[in-house]
Amino acid sequence: MTETRLIDGKAYAARLTAEIRTEVAQLGERHGIVPGLAVVLVGNNPASEVYVRNKVAHTGQVGMRSMSHVLSGSTTQAELLALIDRLNDDPAVHGILVQLPLPRGIDSAMITGAINPAKDVDGLGPMNVGLTTLGLPGLVPCTPLGCLLLLRGELGTLKGLHAVVVGKSNLVGRPMAQLLLQEECTVTVCHVATADVGALASQADILVVATGHKGLVRREWIKPGSTVIDVGITRVTTPEGRTRLVGDVVFEEAMGRAGRITPVPGGVGPMTIACLLRNTLTAAQRSIIS
């Protein structure tokens, strides 16, 4: 049986956040700039409201300025685009994040594409997606960046390792594959049309799972001693009537099989928020010379 090491995303995020706090203070002292993050929430989505509160709280903790824009569910696409135009033009705003999902009738791709690429701290606009794909300086999507930092911290070099990414979303799967390619991994991407995903997953030195399907990955999918990054998060109700968060990997079955694994919660999630702060700081620093 393999001894499985838990990858403590909270500890990694705390270290990164401390570095960001120091750099934010230096930016203020040297240039009089306080990084500003504008978070836009449209409609009443309880999960999104929690995410936004978390992001706003962490922004303040590192000395950044947060600006929340909470809009009703009846907000039109034109009204949302007009707000983004104002935020694009506001020099006090260095980062703009529109919380997804958006209500029906609003084209998420159009909204994401309307954000100034220099302020696109989610890294989801077409310009930053292209820069990430080409390995050029841009703003990298927060969750894949957080996963990469965890992998580097645990494994050092990733060169030559076989990485399997399960899930091909624009939010995680696709950019994650690109980042792993840039680390000189051999990358396999699995999705809903892939035949025998389990057989491919079981060959992975690094297994990144981002599907949102709880319990998808069982013990036999995991190569002994491999590193498993579980991005999925689903809230379930226990037999006692309580709720808890679970990932895409059956955690109990992975223990004793994987060499390293991120828990849910406490793995990738904290790094996603830390990388959002990192991107906001980067955007503010670049604004000095733009």
N, C-alpha and C positions, 0 to 999 in steps of 0.2 A: 504493500500500500504506500502511495506517495504522501509525503507530508505537504499539506497545502498551506501556502502563505496567503493571508488576506492582504489585499492591496488597500491601504488606508487612504481613501480619497480625501477625507477630512484633513488628515495631517499634511498631505501634499498641497491641498488648497490653502491651508493656513500658512505654509511657508511662502507660497506664491503671493498670497495676499499681503503678507508682511513686506515683501520686496516691493510690491506695488505701492503700498502706503508710503514707503520711504521715497520712492521716485515721484509720487504725487507731491509730497512736501518739497522736494528739491525743485520741481517744476514751478511751484508757486514762489519759492524764494528767488529763483534765478530769472524767471520770466513773467511773474505775476499772473500766471495762468492756472485756473482751477478747472480740471476736466469736468465737462458737463454731459450727463447722459439723460436723454429724453426717452421715456418709456410710454408707448401708446397702447392703451387697452380699449378695445371696442366690444361692447355688449357685456352680458352677465354670464361669465363662465367661471364657476367657483375655483377650478383648478388654475386657470390663468390668473385669477385674482391673487391666489397664494403665491404663484411664481413672481408676479409683479411686486408684491410686498417684499418678498425675499430679495429681489434685485435692488429695490430702492434702499432697503436696510443695509445691504452690503456696500452699496455705493457710498453712503454716508460714513460707514466705518473706515473707509480708506481715505477719507478727506475729499471725495469728489462731490459735485453738486448733482442732485437728481431732480428731474422735472417730470412729473406724472401727468399724462393727459388721458383722462377716463371719459370715453365717449359712449353714448347710448347705442343700443342695438339697432336703432333706426337710422344711424348715421349712414349717409350715402357714400359711394365710392368717390364722388367728386369732392365731397366735404373732407374726406380723409386725405385725398391727394392735396387739397389746399393746405391742410395742416402740415403735411410733409414738406411742401414748398416753403412754408414759413420757417420750419425747423432747419431746412437746408440752408436758408439765408441767415440764420441767427448765429453770430460768431461765438456766442456763449455755449452753444450746443456743439459738442465734438462727436457725440455718438447718438444715433437714433435706432431704437429698437421697437418694432411693431410686433406685439405679442400675437402669436399664432395659436390656434386657428382663428380666422376671421369669420364673421357672419356670412350667411349665404347672400349672394348678390354682389360680393366684393371679390375682385380678382386678386388673389394673393400675389401672383407673379407680377402683376402690374404695380401693386403697392411696393413690393420689395425692390423692383426695378426703378421706382421713382426716387428712392433714397440716394442721396449723393454718395458715390462709392467711397469717398474719404470718410464718411460718417456711418457707413454700413457696418456697424460693430457686430452684427450677427453673421456677417460674411456670406450672405445668401443672395445678394444681387448678382446679376450676370457678369459685371466687371470683376468682382472679387472671386467668383466661381472660376472665371477664366484664368485669373492670376494664380489661384491655388492649383489649378490643373497644370499650368505651365511651370510651377515651382518658382514663380516670381513674387517679389514683395507685395503683399496685399493684406487684407484682413481675413484671416482664416476662420471658418465656422467654428463656433465655440466648443461644441461637444466633441467633434473629431480632434480638435487641437488638444483638449483636455485628455482624451484617450491617448494621444501620441505622447504627451508629457508623462503620463503614468507609465507607458511602456518604456520610454527612455530611462525613466527613473529606476525601474525595476530591472531592466535587461541591459542597459547601456546601449551598445550598438545593436541594431536590428538587421544589419546587412546579411543577406543570404537566407534569412528565416522565411518559412512558408507561412503566410498570413491568409486566413480565410475570413472574409467579411460576409456575414449572413444578413441580407437586407440591402436594398439599393436605393433608398430614399435620397432625395437631394439634401436633406437635413443632416444625415449621418453617413449612410452607406457609401454613396459615391465619393464625397470628399475624403472619407476615411481611406478608401482604396487609393486615392491619388496621393495622400500623405505617406502611406506605407510604401508605395512605389518609389517615392522620392527618398525613402530610407533604404532603398535597394532590397526590399523584400520581394519575394515571389508571391504575387497576389491572386487569389481566386475570389470572385464575387458570386455569391449564391442568392437566388431570389425565388419567387413563387413558381417560376417555370423550370427551375433547376431540378434535374433528375437525381434522386438519392443524395440529398443534401448531407445526410448523416455520414455517408461514406467519405465525402469531401472534407467535412468538418473534422473527422477523426484523423486526418492527415496533417492538421494544422499545428504549427509550433505556437502561433498566435491565433486565437479565435475571438473575433469581435462580433457580437450578436446584437442587432438593432432592428427588431421586427415589431415589438409591442405585443407579441403573442406569449403569454405567460407559460412557463414550463415547456417551451419548445425543445430545448436542448437537454437531452438525457445523458446519463453516464457514458453510454457507448459512443456518443458523438465526440467525446473529449479524449484527445491523445494524452496518455499518461505523461505527466510532467510539463504539460503545455501551459501557456498563459492565457487566461480567459477574461475578456473585458465584456461585461454584461451591461449594455446600454439600456435595455428594455426596462420599463417601469409600469406596473399595473397595480391598481388598488383592489384588493379582494376582501371579502368578508369571511371571517373565521367561523367555525361552528359555534363559538361562544358569542357571536354577534358583533365582534369587534372588527375593525378594518386594519389591514397592514399592507405594506408595499412589497411586491415580489418582482423578480426580473424575468427575462426570457429563458434563463438557465435554471434548472431544478438544482438549487444551491446544495441541498443535502447530498444529492448524488454526485455533485462535482467535488465535494470535499473528499480528500483521500485519492482523488484521480488527477485533478489539475495540480500543476506545480504552484500556480498563483491564480487568484481570482479576485475580482472586484465584488464586494457585497452590494446588495440592494436593500435598503438605502445605504448611503455612506461611501459609495465608490465613485462613479462617474459624475453624479449630480453636483457635488461641491466643486469639482474641477470645471464644470460648465460655467458656473457663476464666476469663478475666479478668472477664467479666460475671457469672459465678457468684460470684466474690469480691466484685464490686460489689454484687450483690443481698444477700449475707450481711452486708456492712457496712451497707447500707441498713436491713436488718431489725434489726440491733443498734442503730443510731441511733434508729429508731422505737420501740424497746422502752423508751427513756428516758421517753417521754411517753405511753406506752400505759397 
